[in-house]
């Protein structure tokens, strides 16, 4: 079997950023009977086969952004509870008043703060 993984394509709008998508020839990875079924419905078309739900990673879990946002929101909630005004929080965290209010009144963040 030949090497089916090819160099990832560059997205034209973000030169220098690579997607992790690699094109694979279905003939190289699928059994003939399944390939025939796929060809019956999508002959010659590019199709995307998504990961199963248990393999998917949620937003920000790989990079740590989710944890950072959670901690920021917790600090905002704690500061508000200790008397910091919403306008001060807006300037400190560069967020709109509506965003600060959503964070303050969020039940998950308020419960942990």
C-alpha positions as CSV (number, residue, x, y, z in Angstrom):
1,X,0.0,0.0,0.0
2,X,1.4,3.4,-0.9
3,X,1.6,6.3,1.4
4,X,-1.8,7.9,1.3
5,X,-1.1,11.0,3.4
6,X,-0.1,14.1,1.4
7,X,1.1,17.5,2.5
8,X,-1.8,19.6,3.9
9,X,-3.2,22.3,1.7
10,X,-2.6,26.0,2.4
11,X,-5.8,28.1,2.8
12,X,-5.5,31.0,0.4
13,X,-6.9,33.6,2.9
14,X,-4.5,32.7,5.6
15,X,-1.2,32.0,4.0
16,X,1.1,30.3,6.4
17,X,-1.7,28.6,8.3
18,X,-2.3,24.9,7.5
19,X,-5.4,22.9,7.9
20,X,-5.0,19.4,9.3
21,X,-7.1,18.0,6.5
22,X,-5.3,15.6,4.2
23,X,-6.7,14.2,1.0
24,X,-6.8,10.5,0.9
25,X,-7.7,8.4,-2.2
26,X,-10.7,6.3,-1.2
27,X,-9.4,3.5,-3.4
28,X,-6.3,3.2,-1.1
29,X,-8.2,3.0,2.1
30,X,-11.7,1.5,1.5
31,X,-12.6,-2.1,0.6
32,X,-13.9,-2.5,-3.0
33,X,-17.5,-3.2,-1.9
34,X,-17.7,0.0,0.2
35,X,-15.9,2.0,-2.5
36,X,-18.5,0.9,-5.0
37,X,-21.3,2.1,-2.6
38,X,-19.6,5.4,-2.1
39,X,-19.1,5.8,-5.9
40,X,-22.8,5.1,-6.3
41,X,-23.7,8.3,-4.4
42,X,-20.7,10.6,-4.8
43,X,-18.8,9.6,-7.8
44,X,-15.9,12.0,-8.5
45,X,-17.0,14.4,-5.6
46,X,-14.9,15.4,-2.7
47,X,-16.5,14.3,0.6
48,X,-15.6,14.9,4.2
49,X,-15.8,12.0,6.6
50,X,-16.2,13.5,10.1
51,X,-14.8,12.0,13.3
52,X,-17.0,10.1,15.6
53,X,-18.5,12.1,18.5
54,X,-16.2,10.4,21.1
55,X,-13.1,11.5,19.1
56,X,-14.1,15.2,18.8
57,X,-12.4,17.7,21.0
58,X,-14.4,20.7,22.2
59,X,-13.6,24.3,21.5
60,X,-10.4,25.5,23.2
61,X,-9.5,22.2,24.9
62,X,-6.4,21.6,22.8
63,X,-5.0,25.2,23.1
64,X,-6.2,25.9,26.6
65,X,-8.3,28.8,25.6
66,X,-11.4,27.4,27.2
67,X,-9.7,27.2,30.6
68,X,-8.3,30.8,30.2
69,X,-11.7,32.2,29.4
70,X,-13.2,30.3,32.3
71,X,-10.6,31.7,34.7
72,X,-11.1,35.3,33.3
73,X,-14.8,35.0,33.8
74,X,-14.3,33.8,37.3
75,X,-12.0,36.7,38.1
76,X,-14.6,39.1,36.7
77,X,-17.4,37.6,38.8
78,X,-15.3,37.7,41.9
79,X,-14.3,41.3,41.3
80,X,-17.9,42.3,40.8
81,X,-19.0,40.5,44.0
82,X,-16.2,42.4,45.9
83,X,-17.6,45.8,44.7
84,X,-15.8,46.6,41.4
85,X,-18.1,48.6,39.1
86,X,-19.1,47.2,35.7
87,X,-17.6,50.1,33.9
88,X,-14.2,49.4,35.6
89,X,-14.4,45.8,34.5
90,X,-15.3,46.8,31.0
91,X,-12.1,48.9,30.7
92,X,-9.9,46.4,32.5
93,X,-11.0,43.4,30.4
94,X,-11.8,45.3,27.1
95,X,-15.3,43.8,27.0
96,X,-18.7,45.5,26.4
97,X,-21.2,46.1,29.2
98,X,-23.5,43.4,27.8
99,X,-20.6,40.8,27.9
100,X,-19.7,41.7,31.4
101,X,-23.3,41.3,32.5
102,X,-23.6,37.9,30.8
103,X,-20.5,36.8,32.6
104,X,-21.7,38.1,36.0
105,X,-25.2,36.6,35.7
106,X,-24.0,33.3,34.3
107,X,-25.0,30.6,36.8
108,X,-21.9,28.3,36.1
109,X,-19.4,31.1,36.7
110,X,-21.3,32.6,39.7
111,X,-21.5,29.2,41.4
112,X,-17.8,28.6,41.3
113,X,-16.8,32.2,42.3
